[in-house]
Amino acid sequence: MKKTVLTVDDSRTIREMVSFTLKNVGFEVIEAENGQKAIDLINQTQKPDIIITDLNMPIMDGIEFIKHVRNVLSMKTIPILMLTTEYTDDKKNVGREAGATGWIVKPFDPEKLIQVVNKVCG
Amino acid sequence: MSEFGQFKNIYFEECSDLITHAEETLLSMQAGDVSLERINALFRAIHSIKGGAGSFGFNNIVTFAHEFETLLDHLRNESIIFTPDICQLLIRANDVLQDLINLAKADSDEKPLQFFNVHAQLLEILEHHTGKSKTAKQVEIEEEAETTFKIVFKPNPNMMQFGNDPLFLIRELGSLKLDQKSENFSVVMNTDEVPLFYEMDWSLCYCWWQFQIKTIHSAARIREVFEFVEDDCELIIEVLEKNVKNQTLSDESIKFQNNKPQEMIILKNDMVDSAKNQKDEISHSIRVELDRIDRLVNTVGEMVIKQAMLIDQAQLIQGEGIHDFIKGLQDLNHHMRDLQDYVMAIRAQPVKTVFSRIPRLVREVASELGKEVNLVMSGESTEIDKTVIERLGEPLMHMIRNAVDHGIECPDEREKNKKNRAGSIHLHAEHKSGRILIEITDDGKGINRNGILKKALERDLIPVDHNLSGDEIDNLIFLPGFSTATEVTNISGRGVGMDVVKKSIQALGGRVSITSTEGKGCKFTLTLPLTLAVLDGMIASVGGQQYIIPIINIIETLRPSKSQVSSLIGCHDIMLLRKNTISLVYLHEIFNIPNAIHEPWNAIVVVVESEGGELIGLVVDELHKQQQVVIKGLEDNYDPIPGISAATILGNGNVSMILDVAVLKKLGQQQYKKGSIAEKITPSLR
């Protein structure tokens, strides 16, 4: 059975690139353009096997979204990767506190993305 | 990242949306509507642009967007306060970013003119605020060696609650082993801490591991396997044995560090509420490629033609039930018309897309000339067919440039005349009587009638004994070669006069005119057809050939009496219509059609508006019916034919040419020089 990736980002370009990269190595990919839509998607369809989310989005941003997934939806074991343009220590801490599993830096190298996804999800 | 090349187009499309939206937001903030929510939206837009740019290697964009984004970040944290000056800078930065994107699209690495200036200003504000950015380099000496490591990995009990699974980490570690031989990697799991079954908490991790791995990778690489769980475990990496092959130096990584104040990512309450109230703009539309729409429009157009043919053919058939059949076809016609309207509506776009370039144009021209101009736009949601929109941009920009350059006076001059220092231009669009109406109104100095008259007389464009009304004098500016600018400025004077603008508008099947009050201002009025795909035309026949005259051009039709027609010596034939003399143009002459009716009083004269607003009379054999026709362009297969703008297929299956009314007078004159009709017919008049 194919594993499903949920990619959450308000940039269509990024969503398409993530989707392309991961579909090529055998994942199914579903997309959402902000945290709120991602939550709707999780509730309506089956739960994804891994979530990759941007931090800066309208309506509900990445940190809020991660907190919601961990606390409200009680999905504690699902890996959540943050896709973000810089990774300072501050951001890292806030992300960890919210419950993120790890991160990938934008612009991302497709090989690296695949490697990181495998690291948390196989 | 060449495998992402295919996404470049999507990226550019997205950038276009983001930049336009950003500009709108900035302009409304400049007008006073400032909010944290808007600053946040700006930040996200620039952030997205930067992120994508990095993936495609657009380094100029990345560099510039980085500072731009940083400033916006400080503004949304309120660690820098938003001021009108900063707003100005942001607007200019947005303009530069747009230029950078356009350059990237054109595959150019150049930096736009304003780049250095604006970039320097951004840096200045940022440095002033936060202290200089540091760049720190980390250089590691990488040794190519076969190393055997011993690794102890003790996860904290709650490590798995962040979504990390030891199994995948162990697999990744294993993948680093040398030669993929299994003896190069060993795993020993310790289960001392595992409690009894019924005491277990499934979300906790009770095991820990010891590994031994022989690998060519470095300790840093090993550590990287555990990068996400560093804080949630105890990790010990020891080197047991090392066979160094050779030593190489390399830059392992380069990190930038900024001394930024603590960023606040936690949303403030007011932002959360307003975010919820924000209208969901993105939902109910889909993107469709233009080719698909064009194919749809064409096919529907063909269906309309075929259907008209069927009705014509049906009317020739006798027999039972034929009336019902014809009625059925006519009902079908109604549905076809509806379908056609709906399909055309798909291609209709709000004028906004053309208007969106105007604010920046006004800004740049005004600033270059030292003038102050306020631009107001209304009716931007008025919809026009895409075909018209594409060709409307240029003439519109010229008229606006003109208004700023020649219309609006300098602030000092305006003040002297008791006007506001800043001039205003109002750009308005609306639907009116089945056409599009666009008005450009300015409160500048209006048209200098005396100046215009003088130039027109000097250049023999009008006779000395003219008796033109004020309005007619104003409209003289549309005559070719007309420029009364005392110096041809860089801006409007690039060899593009109002006559070119008028030609462009006429080529679209539209009309443009001007009204002006000296000292007070000017108004340009444009009317355009709703679409370039279909046309309401009058079918006229000449010598058995059928031509289409666009209804929009027809002023009047009549059969003149002999006494109305005369020939001017050394000139073409004319017709008297009430008080006006109207030049006659013989279509059979222009197109060399035999068997046509030559005498105007036995034929029909169709009075139309030609180039320069002059009225001419087209002489045709007879007029048939009025019909909506689908315009079929000839450009793909033929060079331009003077006098013909396009073609269509009539209900009877025949091809019919659509006349380009604007140039017919000139063509008639050329024909005249070859020997006029008048000389042949006027013997009977004399």
Boltz contact constraints between the chains, C-beta under 6 A:
constraints:
  - contact:
      token1: [A, 11]
      token2: [B, 48]
      max_distance: 6.0
  - contact:
      token1: [A, 12]
      token2: [B, 14]
      max_distance: 6.0
  - contact:
      token1: [A, 13]
      token2: [B, 7]
      max_distance: 6.0
  - contact:
      token1: [A, 13]
      token2: [B, 10]
      max_distance: 6.0
  - contact:
      token1: [A, 13]
      token2: [B, 11]
      max_distance: 6.0
  - contact:
      token1: [A, 13]
      token2: [B, 14]
      max_distance: 6.0
  - contact:
      token1: [A, 13]
      token2: [B, 52]
      max_distance: 6.0
  - contact:
      token1: [A, 16]
      token2: [B, 7]
      max_distance: 6.0
  - contact:
      token1: [A, 16]
      token2: [B, 10]
      max_distance: 6.0
  - contact:
      token1: [A, 17]
      token2: [B, 4]
      max_distance: 6.0
  - contact:
      token1: [A, 17]
      token2: [B, 7]
      max_distance: 6.0
  - contact:
      token1: [A, 56]
      token2: [B, 44]
      max_distance: 6.0
  - contact:
      token1: [A, 56]
      token2: [B, 47]
      max_distance: 6.0
  - contact:
      token1: [A, 59]
      token2: [B, 275]
      max_distance: 6.0
  - contact:
      token1: [A, 63]
      token2: [B, 265]
      max_distance: 6.0
  - contact:
      token1: [A, 76]
      token2: [B, 161]
      max_distance: 6.0
  - contact:
      token1: [A, 78]
      token2: [B, 163]
      max_distance: 6.0
  - contact:
      token1: [A, 79]
      token2: [B, 163]
      max_distance: 6.0
  - contact:
      token1: [A, 80]
      token2: [B, 163]
      max_distance: 6.0
  - contact:
      token1: [A, 85]
      token2: [B, 51]
      max_distance: 6.0
  - contact:
      token1: [A, 90]
      token2: [B, 263]
      max_distance: 6.0
  - contact:
      token1: [A, 94]
      token2: [B, 265]
      max_distance: 6.0
  - contact:
      token1: [A, 101]
      token2: [B, 162]
      max_distance: 6.0
  - contact:
      token1: [A, 101]
      token2: [B, 163]
      max_distance: 6.0
  - contact:
      token1: [A, 101]
      token2: [B, 164]
      max_distance: 6.0
  - contact:
      token1: [A, 101]
      token2: [B, 228]
      max_distance: 6.0
  - contact:
      token1: [A, 102]
      token2: [B, 228]
      max_distance: 6.0
  - contact:
      token1: [A, 106]
      token2: [B, 51]
      max_distance: 6.0
  - contact:
      token1: [A, 107]
      token2: [B, 54]
      max_distance: 6.0
  - contact:
      token1: [A, 107]
      token2: [B, 55]
      max_distance: 6.0
  - contact:
      token1: [A, 119]
      token2: [B, 168]
      max_distance: 6.0
  - contact:
      token1: [A, 119]
      token2: [B, 172]
      max_distance: 6.0
  - contact:
      token1: [A, 122]
      token2: [B, 168]
      max_distance: 6.0
